[in-house]
Amino acid sequence: MLVPKKVKHRKRHKEMRRLKGVASSGTKVEFGTYGLKTLDPKWLTSRQLEAARRAIIRHLRKGGKMWTRVFPDKPVTKKGLEVPMGGGKGTVDRYVAPVRPGRIIFELDGIEESVAREAFSKASDKLPVKTKFVTKK
């Protein structure tokens, strides 16, 4: 699973504002030829990204090259079960990557379009957001 090697601050504020608006960066296919774009705002966990990545790699079978364009670097804390109120903030439970609509999650290159479409279709089944297949223009 993807986790940061080193963090400056172990715990972060939850940030009360929602993921409003569209993504301002990472919206174009830069490295590959095909991309998987999100259409919903959501937190993608490292487990979800890893499951989608594995689905793509399994479908490609040694062909092509893949890039992951998002990284889960936001820590999410959780208190233990049946812990009384108070006692401070809980420990870090998982890491998430907040994505806004329009953000490219994965990119592929070196394969046919039909193979890329099928691979991204399998990967999108593992993700909690609606996605769209895009190509480089």
N, C-alpha and C positions, 0 to 999 in steps of 0.2 A: 504494500500500500504506500501511497505517497504521503510523506510527512516532511516538514522542514528539518534540515540538519541542525540548524541553530536558530533560535529566536531571541530577539532583544527583550521582549516582554512575554512572559509565559502565558498570562491571561489577558484578554482584551475585553473592552466594553462591548455590549451587545449591539450598539448602534440602533437607537430607537427608530430612525427613519427606515422606511421600507425601500426595497429595490425599485425605485421609481424611474421612469424614463427608459431610454434605449442606451445601449453600449456606445461609448465614444471611441474606444480603441479596440483593436482586435476584431474588426468587423469585415475585413477583406481576407481572401485567401492569399497568403504571402509566399509560403514555402512550396506547397504542393500544387496540384491541379484541381483537386476536389476537396470540398470541406463540408463539415456538419455544423450547421448554424442553429442556435437556440431561438425559440420564439416566445419563451416564458421567462419571467424573473424567478430565480430559485437558488437555493444553496445546494451545490453538488458536493456530496461527501467523497472522501478518498476511496471508499469501497465501491461507490457507484461508478466513479471514473475508471477504477481498475477493472471492474466487470465489463464495462464497455470496451476498454482497451483490449482485453483478452478476447472478446467476441470478434473484434476486427482482426486481430492477429491470427486467430484460428481460421477465419475465413480466407485470409490472404495466402496462407501456407508458403512462407518464404519469399513471396513476390512483393514487389513494391516497397515504398518507404512511408512511414507514418510519423506524424508530429502531433504531440499533445500541446494545445495552446493555452490551457488553463492549469493552474497549480493550486491545490488546497493549502493555503497558508493562514487561514483564519481559525483560531482555536475556539471550540465550543465547549463550555463547561457543563457539568451535571453533578448534582449532589446525589449521594447514595440513597437507597430505598429506606424509608422509615426514619429519616434523619429529621430531628426537630428543627423548627424555625430558628434562625440565628446561626451562629457558628461560621459566618463568612461564606465566601464563594466556593463552589465545588471544584473538583479537580478537572483537568482537561480530559474530555471524553473522546473527542474526535476533531478532525480538521476538515474544513469545508472551503469550497471555492465559490464565492458569490458571483453569479452570472446574470447579466441583464439581457433582454431580447436583442438579437443581432450579433451576439458574440460567437466567434468560431471556436469550437471545442477541439475538434480533430481535423487533420488534413492528411490527404493521401496523394501519392504520386507514383508513376511507373506501372500503372495497371490500367485495364480497360474501364470505361465508364460503367458498364453493367455490373462488373465485379465490385467496383467502389460503391455503387448504389446498394447492392445487396449487403455488403459489409456494414455500411452505415445504417441500413435498416435493422440489422441485428443489434448494432450498438445502441440505437435509439430505443429499442425495447427494454434496455437495461437502465435507461435514464428517466428521471421523474419529470422531464420537460418535453414539450413538443419541439420537434426539430425539423430542419429543412435541408435538403441536399443542394449544395451550391457548387458552381464551377468557377474557375479563374477566367476573367474576361480580358 
